[in-house]
Amino acid sequence: RTLVACGTAAGIAASFNTPLAGVFFALEVVMMEYSVASFMPVILAAVSATALSHGLFGDVAAFQIPPLNLQVLAELPWIIGLGLLVGTVAALFNRLVQGVAGRARSLPMTARMLLAGVLMGLAGMLMPEVMGIGYDSVDAILLGQFGLMALLGLLVLKLLATSACIGLGVPGGVIGPVLFLGACVGGLGGLLLSRFFGIETDPGFYALLGMGAMMGASLQAPLAALTAMLELTQAQGVILPGMLAIVVASLTASQLFKQESLFLGMLKANGLDYAASPVMQALRRSGVASAMNSRFVRVEQQLGAPAARLLLESQPEWLLVEQQGSPGFILPAVDLARHLAEQTDAELMEAEGADAGIDLASIPARREQLVGVDVNASLQEAWELLQDSGVDALYVKRNLANGGQRVYGVLTRERIKSAYRSP
């Protein structure tokens, strides 16, 4: 998960020349937490990607944005209105994507790709500007080169085509289309103020605010959206109006329309979920190797009394019992010791003389059935595996090239609970 966040931050930092926005986006959307352990690798990834991008392509901004600033404080009520409008469009966009994704789950991949191609082709026939990432169109909107009807057509077609393509599972980015939609809504807002309310505004300024507000509302990443606006413009004048527009748009989408992040909505629409509770965050930060109990020995199910006494001399906590060549269950070593102590010498000699010896599956003991978990898994993955399998213990393993397994330890529900309860 940390590597996914690092890759996300690096991609955004290098693509848009916005290293700080890439860091905040990865923390808000992927990691969904702020901690020193998360910050360090993500920052390093964003810095290295930006440095490499600058070295190969130069320090060039993704969009050609003229100097933009808030003219008068009297525009703040209009910026609130813009935030409400963008938040509404963001909620509609998220809902469309989730609706398409939920209905398309049963379709084969070939049919989904064919349908997405047809829909995108029809939209491109009407307005070619909606195809592709659309950076050139965003530049034109920021420079005020589109009229009212053109912006309205771009908004409607891009909204429908992007919702269909993303919902149908076409591999591609989300941030570019979100910025495109935000620029269209903001440009429309600026033109409406200028044409119908007689307010002298720069449509490019409102287009920029729309980009940030749409990103913050649709992806529920307000801090990433604000830093992206600042890094794209290098103008401190956009901070105040940008904060207002982003907060209003984000609250409109999340509180008024009850829409969560686009990524979380897509996961749920596809039958998946990404838990973000404090307990899951604590488990997510730790690996199974940090909580497993390595004081165990692997034994066969049938065991002789002398071998059992010798085995107990190393004072293991658990006995990992093999069944048909693989770990079958565990039992506390103290239960075997108690069984040996309760048996008389005659009974042990009788059991030793029998073919079975001591059967670890039948002596009085607490036994836990097992499933395997990879040594690189997190405690969250281990907990989910316990929940899905219905067992109460795991053995931590690594698969070997020869087809065998190396077992490193055992992990019980109690060990996982104690891991997140400990300070």
Secondary structure, DSSP 8 states (H G I E B T S, - for coil): -HHHHHHHHHHHHHHHT-HHHHHHHIIIIII-S--HHHHHHHHHHHHHHHHHHHHHH-S--SS---------GGGHHHHHHHHHHHHHHHHHHHHHHHHHHHHHTTS-HHHHHHHHHHHHHHHHHH-GGGSS--HHHHHHHHTT-S-HHHHHHHHHHHHHHHHHHHHTT----SHHHHHHHHHHHHHHHHHHHHHHS-----HHHHHHHHHHHHHHHHHT-HHHHHHHHHHHH--GGGHHHHHHHHHHHHHIIIIIS----HHHHHHHHTT-----SHHHHHHHTSBHHHH-B--EEEEESEE-HHHHHHHHTT--SEEEEEETTEEEEEEEHHHHHHHHHHS-HHHHHHHHHSSS-EETTTSS---EEEEEEETT-BHHHHHHHHHHH--SEEEEEEE-TTS-EEEEEEEEHHHHHHHHH--
